[in-house]
């Protein structure tokens, strides 16, 4: 009688040996990553500007043609397998712990390797301010100057669009059109920033948009498929900067604050006035938040200069998230905060304020930046 592949003793021996090797490789990988993380030049030259652009383009060209999120589909299948595996373990009352613990370690080893090889090494590249050759420090006076400039620009383009300073701006495009126009923004800016050349579009609606909303996320990059996922249940006003942000991740800028700065850069310089409005108000919100933290009185004085219509756009975003609050959201945010800290963003979610330093110094060092 022939053995089935699963029960074949030779197959089982090979399987067990493979799992043991993979399990042993997990701590070795962790140590190697820690050592490599301290060598930013090596990561920048060998990975971020070396093999990653090829990996990313291959993934984008191959999966970008699919009209749905392949990565989200994989996550769904993986979730089903995990639930089935847990049910099996519970059914057997967690018997043979050495066997199932080995399975877990082997699986984590594979996931850990794939995460870093396909994208994760980008967390350890040079900080963006070094790549742009600008400072990452600034004075309150410089922050006030930039905030005033952004208020002026936001008010001007707001009035150009709606001709009434009390009316909020509504984005007149469908969500698919917003995706197309987002890519146009990268085409427009690549002459000045060749590192932002975007070839092989893979920008998609997330199949998990509804749960992402209740988790408090606008979108994410799938590190295993290089697909930029956008939560399309959010307000259209937020999609241009969110989509631009996720493409920034695709291009190898892993840190959230750096992707936010790139989103500002792309949308502020976009040929479309609605995208420029989204970009200026996006950058302005970061500057105002930082100014309120440093000097609330000055922040309140500058807020009074903003058109009421812009404040209405800000308020509708606030109302949207209040309507979708979830008691578990702080847990998701805490988990993601810890994820950022583990992946070379020592301030966690607070590191988002670094975008202000990039904006201030880019504006200061670039003639006619905005």
C-alpha positions as CSV (number, residue, x, y, z in Angstrom):
1,X,0.0,0.0,0.0
2,X,1.3,3.4,-1.0
3,X,1.7,6.1,1.7
4,X,0.0,9.4,1.1
5,X,2.4,12.4,0.8
6,X,1.4,13.7,4.2
7,X,2.0,10.3,6.0
8,X,5.1,9.3,4.1
9,X,7.8,8.9,6.7
10,X,10.5,10.2,4.4
11,X,8.4,13.3,3.7
12,X,7.9,13.7,7.4
13,X,11.7,13.5,8.1
14,X,12.4,16.1,5.4
15,X,9.6,18.3,6.7
16,X,10.9,18.1,10.3
17,X,14.5,18.8,9.3
18,X,13.4,21.8,7.2
19,X,11.3,23.2,10.1
20,X,14.3,22.8,12.5
21,X,16.6,24.6,10.1
22,X,14.1,27.4,9.6
23,X,13.5,27.7,13.3
24,X,17.2,28.0,14.0
25,X,17.6,30.6,11.3
26,X,15.1,32.9,13.0
27,X,17.3,34.1,15.8
28,X,20.3,34.2,13.4
29,X,18.3,36.5,11.1
30,X,17.3,38.8,14.0
31,X,21.0,39.2,15.0
32,X,22.1,39.8,11.4
33,X,19.3,42.5,10.9
34,X,20.4,44.2,14.1
35,X,24.0,44.3,12.8
36,X,23.0,45.5,9.3
37,X,20.6,48.2,10.8
38,X,23.7,50.0,12.2
39,X,25.2,50.3,8.7
40,X,23.0,52.8,6.9
41,X,25.4,53.3,4.1
42,X,25.4,49.6,3.3
43,X,21.6,49.4,3.3
44,X,21.3,52.6,1.2
45,X,23.8,51.5,-1.5
46,X,23.3,47.7,-1.5
47,X,19.5,47.5,-0.9
48,X,17.5,50.8,-1.1
49,X,19.3,52.0,-4.3
50,X,20.6,48.6,-5.3
51,X,18.3,45.6,-5.5
52,X,15.1,47.0,-4.0
53,X,14.1,49.2,-7.0
54,X,14.3,46.0,-9.2
55,X,12.3,43.9,-6.7
56,X,9.7,46.6,-6.4
57,X,9.3,47.2,-10.1
58,X,9.0,43.5,-10.9
59,X,6.3,43.2,-8.2
60,X,4.4,46.3,-9.4
61,X,4.5,45.4,-13.1
62,X,3.4,41.8,-12.4
63,X,0.7,42.4,-9.8
64,X,-0.4,45.9,-10.9
65,X,-2.3,44.5,-13.8
66,X,-4.7,42.7,-11.5
67,X,-7.9,44.8,-10.9
68,X,-8.0,43.7,-7.2
69,X,-5.6,43.6,-4.3
70,X,-3.7,40.3,-4.6
71,X,-2.0,41.0,-1.2
72,X,-5.4,41.4,0.6
73,X,-6.5,38.1,-1.0
74,X,-3.4,36.5,0.4
75,X,-4.0,37.9,3.8
76,X,-7.6,36.5,3.7
77,X,-6.3,33.1,2.8
78,X,-3.7,33.3,5.5
79,X,-6.3,34.2,8.0
80,X,-8.4,31.2,7.1
81,X,-5.4,28.9,7.4
82,X,-4.4,30.4,10.8
83,X,-8.0,29.9,12.1
84,X,-8.0,26.3,10.9
85,X,-4.6,25.7,12.5
86,X,-5.8,27.1,15.8
87,X,-9.0,25.1,15.7
88,X,-7.0,21.9,15.1
89,X,-4.7,22.8,18.0
90,X,-7.6,23.5,20.3
91,X,-9.3,20.3,19.2
92,X,-6.2,18.3,20.2
93,X,-5.9,20.3,23.4
94,X,-2.5,21.6,22.4
95,X,-0.9,18.2,22.5
96,X,2.6,17.7,21.0
97,X,3.8,21.3,21.9
98,X,7.2,20.7,20.4
99,X,5.7,19.9,17.0
100,X,3.4,23.0,16.8
101,X,5.9,25.4,18.4
102,X,8.4,24.3,15.7
103,X,5.8,25.0,13.0
104,X,5.2,28.5,14.4
105,X,9.0,29.3,14.6
106,X,9.6,28.0,11.1
107,X,6.7,30.1,9.7
108,X,7.9,33.2,11.5
109,X,11.3,32.7,10.1
110,X,10.0,32.6,6.5
111,X,7.8,35.7,7.1
112,X,10.6,37.6,8.8
113,X,12.9,36.9,5.9
114,X,10.3,37.8,3.2
115,X,9.4,41.0,5.0
116,X,12.9,42.4,5.1
117,X,14.0,41.1,1.6
118,X,10.9,42.5,-0.2
119,X,10.7,45.8,1.6
120,X,11.7,46.0,5.3
121,X,15.4,46.8,4.9
122,X,14.3,50.3,3.8
123,X,13.6,51.1,7.4
124,X,17.4,51.2,8.0
125,X,18.4,53.4,5.1
126,X,19.7,57.0,5.4
127,X,17.2,59.5,6.9
128,X,15.6,61.6,4.2
129,X,17.0,64.9,5.5
130,X,20.5,63.5,4.8
131,X,19.5,62.4,1.3
132,X,18.2,65.9,0.6
133,X,21.2,67.5,2.3
134,X,19.1,69.6,4.6
135,X,18.9,70.1,8.4
136,X,16.5,68.3,10.7
137,X,16.3,71.1,13.2
138,X,14.5,74.4,13.1
139,X,13.5,77.4,15.2
140,X,10.0,78.5,16.2
141,X,10.4,81.6,14.0
142,X,11.1,79.4,11.0
143,X,8.1,77.3,11.8
144,X,5.9,80.4,12.1
145,X,7.2,81.7,8.7
146,X,6.4,78.4,6.9
147,X,3.0,78.2,8.6
148,X,2.1,81.7,7.4
149,X,3.3,80.8,3.9
150,X,1.1,77.7,3.9
151,X,-1.9,79.6,5.1
152,X,-1.4,82.2,2.4
153,X,-1.1,79.4,-0.3
154,X,-4.1,77.4,1.1
155,X,-6.3,80.5,1.2
156,X,-5.4,81.5,-2.3
157,X,-6.0,78.1,-3.9
158,X,-9.2,77.6,-1.8
159,X,-10.6,80.8,-3.2
160,X,-9.6,79.9,-6.8
161,X,-11.5,76.7,-6.5
162,X,-14.8,77.7,-4.8
163,X,-14.8,81.6,-5.1
164,X,-16.2,81.8,-1.6
165,X,-14.1,81.7,1.5
166,X,-16.9,80.1,3.6
167,X,-17.5,77.1,1.3
168,X,-15.5,73.8,1.8
169,X,-13.9,72.1,-1.2
170,X,-15.4,68.9,-2.6
171,X,-13.1,66.8,-4.7
172,X,-15.0,66.4,-8.1
173,X,-13.3,63.1,-9.1
174,X,-14.2,59.5,-8.7
175,X,-11.9,57.5,-6.5
176,X,-10.5,55.7,-9.6
177,X,-9.8,59.1,-11.2
178,X,-8.1,60.2,-8.0
179,X,-5.7,57.3,-8.4
180,X,-4.9,58.2,-12.0
181,X,-4.3,61.8,-11.1
182,X,-2.1,60.8,-8.2
183,X,0.2,59.0,-10.6
184,X,0.3,62.1,-12.8
185,X,1.7,64.0,-9.9
186,X,4.7,61.6,-9.7
187,X,5.2,62.0,-13.5
188,X,5.2,65.7,-13.0
189,X,7.8,65.8,-10.2
190,X,10.3,63.2,-11.4
191,X,12.3,65.7,-13.4
192,X,13.3,67.5,-10.2
193,X,13.3,64.3,-8.1
194,X,14.5,61.3,-10.2
195,X,14.3,59.1,-7.1
196,X,10.5,59.6,-7.2
197,X,10.2,58.2,-10.7
198,X,7.1,55.8,-10.5
199,X,7.0,53.1,-13.1
200,X,4.5,50.2,-13.0
201,X,1.4,51.4,-11.2
202,X,0.2,49.2,-8.4
203,X,-2.2,51.5,-6.5
204,X,-5.4,49.8,-5.4
205,X,-8.5,49.9,-3.2
206,X,-8.0,47.8,-0.1
207,X,-10.5,44.9,0.2
208,X,-10.3,45.7,3.9
209,X,-11.3,49.4,3.7
210,X,-14.2,49.0,6.1
211,X,-12.1,47.4,8.9
212,X,-9.2,49.7,8.2
213,X,-11.6,52.6,8.9
214,X,-12.5,51.3,12.3
215,X,-8.9,50.6,13.0
216,X,-8.1,54.3,12.3
217,X,-5.9,53.8,9.1
218,X,-6.1,55.6,5.8
219,X,-4.1,52.9,3.9
220,X,-1.0,50.8,4.0
221,X,1.6,49.2,1.8
222,X,1.7,45.4,1.5
223,X,5.4,44.6,2.0
224,X,5.1,41.2,0.5
225,X,3.4,42.2,-2.8
226,X,4.5,45.9,-3.1
227,X,0.8,46.9,-3.6
228,X,-0.2,50.4,-2.3
229,X,-3.5,49.9,-0.5
230,X,-5.8,52.8,0.0
231,X,-8.8,52.8,2.3
232,X,-11.4,54.2,-0.1
233,X,-14.1,54.6,2.6
234,X,-12.3,57.7,3.8
235,X,-13.3,61.2,2.5
236,X,-12.2,62.0,-1.1
237,X,-10.4,65.0,0.4
238,X,-7.9,62.7,2.1
239,X,-7.3,60.2,-0.7
240,X,-4.8,62.3,-2.8
241,X,-2.4,62.6,0.1
242,X,-3.0,59.1,1.2
243,X,-2.4,57.6,-2.2
244,X,0.7,59.7,-2.7
245,X,1.9,58.6,0.7
246,X,1.6,54.9,-0.1
247,X,3.4,55.3,-3.4
248,X,6.2,56.9,-1.4
249,X,6.4,53.7,0.5
250,X,6.5,51.7,-2.7
251,X,9.5,53.7,-3.9
252,X,11.4,52.6,-0.8
253,X,10.8,55.3,1.7
254,X,9.6,53.2,4.6
255,X,9.3,55.7,7.4
256,X,5.9,57.2,7.9
257,X,7.2,60.8,8.4
258,X,9.2,60.6,5.2
259,X,6.3,59.2,3.2
260,X,4.2,62.1,4.5
261,X,6.7,64.6,3.4
262,X,6.8,63.0,-0.1
263,X,3.0,63.2,-0.2
264,X,3.2,66.9,0.6
265,X,5.9,67.4,-2.0
266,X,4.0,65.6,-4.8
267,X,0.6,67.1,-4.1
268,X,1.8,70.7,-3.4
269,X,3.6,70.6,-6.8
270,X,0.8,68.9,-8.6
271,X,-0.6,70.5,-11.8
272,X,-4.2,69.8,-10.6
273,X,-5.6,72.6,-8.3
274,X,-7.6,70.2,-6.2
275,X,-4.5,68.1,-5.4
276,X,-2.6,71.2,-4.6
277,X,-5.3,72.3,-2.2
278,X,-5.1,68.8,-0.5
279,X,-1.4,69.1,-0.3
280,X,-1.2,72.6,1.1
281,X,-3.8,71.9,3.7
282,X,-2.2,68.6,4.6
283,X,1.2,70.2,5.2
284,X,-0.4,73.1,7.0
285,X,-2.2,70.8,9.4
286,X,1.1,69.3,10.5
287,X,2.7,72.7,11.0
288,X,-0.3,74.1,13.0
289,X,-0.2,71.0,15.2
290,X,3.5,71.5,15.9
291,X,3.0,75.2,16.5
292,X,0.1,74.6,19.0
293,X,2.4,72.3,20.8
294,X,5.2,74.9,21.0
295,X,3.1,78.1,21.4
296,X,-0.7,77.7,21.5
297,X,-1.3,81.5,21.5
298,X,0.6,82.0,18.2
299,X,-1.1,78.9,16.8
300,X,-4.6,80.3,17.6
301,X,-3.7,83.7,16.1
302,X,-2.6,82.1,12.9
303,X,-5.7,79.8,12.7
304,X,-7.9,82.9,12.6
305,X,-6.3,83.8,9.2
306,X,-7.6,80.6,7.6
307,X,-10.7,80.7,5.5
308,X,-13.7,79.2,7.2
309,X,-14.2,76.9,4.2
310,X,-10.8,75.3,4.9
311,X,-11.7,74.8,8.6
312,X,-14.9,73.0,7.4
313,X,-12.7,70.6,5.4
314,X,-10.7,69.9,8.5
315,X,-13.8,69.5,10.6
316,X,-15.4,67.0,8.2
317,X,-12.3,64.8,8.5
318,X,-12.5,65.0,12.3
319,X,-16.2,64.2,12.2
320,X,-15.6,61.2,9.9
321,X,-13.1,59.6,12.3
322,X,-15.4,60.4,15.3
323,X,-18.2,58.6,13.6
324,X,-16.0,55.5,13.1
325,X,-14.5,55.3,16.5
326,X,-13.9,51.8,17.8
327,X,-13.1,50.8,21.4
328,X,-10.3,48.6,20.1
329,X,-8.7,51.3,18.0
330,X,-6.3,52.3,20.8
331,X,-5.0,48.7,20.8
332,X,-4.4,48.8,17.0
333,X,-2.7,52.2,17.3
334,X,-0.5,50.9,20.2
335,X,0.4,47.8,18.2
336,X,1.4,49.9,15.2
337,X,3.3,52.3,17.4
338,X,5.3,49.4,18.8
339,X,5.9,48.2,15.2
340,X,7.3,51.6,14.2
341,X,9.6,51.6,17.3
342,X,10.9,48.1,16.5
343,X,11.5,49.1,12.9
344,X,13.9,52.0,13.5
345,X,11.4,54.8,14.3
346,X,12.3,55.3,17.9
347,X,9.6,57.9,18.6
348,X,6.9,55.6,17.2
349,X,3.8,57.5,16.1
350,X,5.2,60.7,17.5
351,X,7.9,60.5,14.8
352,X,5.3,61.8,12.4
353,X,6.2,65.3,13.5
354,X,9.6,64.9,11.7
355,X,7.6,65.8,8.6
356,X,7.5,69.4,9.9
357,X,11.3,69.5,10.1
358,X,11.6,68.3,6.5
359,X,9.0,70.9,5.3
360,X,10.6,73.8,7.2
361,X,14.1,73.0,6.0
362,X,13.1,72.1,2.4
363,X,11.2,75.5,2.2
364,X,14.1,77.3,3.7
365,X,16.7,75.8,1.3
366,X,14.7,75.7,-1.9
367,X,14.0,78.9,-3.8
368,X,10.4,79.2,-4.8
369,X,9.7,75.8,-3.1
370,X,6.0,76.5,-3.0
